[in-house]
Amino acid sequence: MYFDTHAHLDDEAFDADREELIGSFAEVGVGRIINASSDMPSSYATVSLCEKYDFIYGAVGIHPEAADRMESGDIEKIAELTKKKNIVAIGETGLDYYWDSVPREVQQKAFREHCALARELNLPIVVHDREAHRDCLDILKEFPGIRAVYHCFSGSVEYARELSKLGFYFSFGGAVTFKNAKAAPEVLRNLPREQVMLETDCPYMAPVPFRGKRNHPGYVPHIAAKIAEIWGISPEEVGRITTENALRFFNIK
């Protein structure tokens, strides 16, 4: 059984065949999915998916690239959405300095508000960190005890060790299968396996041999197979370990 801990099934890329596609995941052993939100409309769409499908869980929040569209009262709305069926986390949120399309101080303010809410509600937070490692970690450290997963982790072994000591988790997606992937395999060799989870970040970042195509949770076994190669165990064992980790992290019974 596999658990895709970061998908965007509400994305318009799935508008034409969403229901049919979701119905196919069990055939390849994908039994649970976390749908991560990117803004307020996405958060409401995530709630709708969770209400419709028992095996879909949700994270509600506002992506750093949408932080400049965050309005007064949005954090309170997100707090209300956490009361809905299968909503288990805050996010995705964090910092993205790659494009610098949203002022950094705006992103940082929004990230702090999400962190404060996550700690207040005792919910884990799904972190987006792109070329903002130090600022991201510094903000998280302002909230001792917060439970965080770095989705699509792209940092160094040294950075991973620093985060691991704080008890944070890491999720890895299709990028780990790419030929030019060097850091992620080395990180995976050095991380405690009990802090690792699987993700697709679909519809983006499809794994080899589907690179460049629309990604979806049905491709999780290909990511598990690559991690199995790195760890020297079977894909089924990777599925078992990472699913147990996800259930524990997101407090899913």
Summary of the structure (lengths in Angstrom):
residues: 253
radius of gyration: 16.7
end to end distance: 15.2
largest distance: 49.5
contacts: 890
relative contact order: 0.15
helix: 47%
strand: 18%
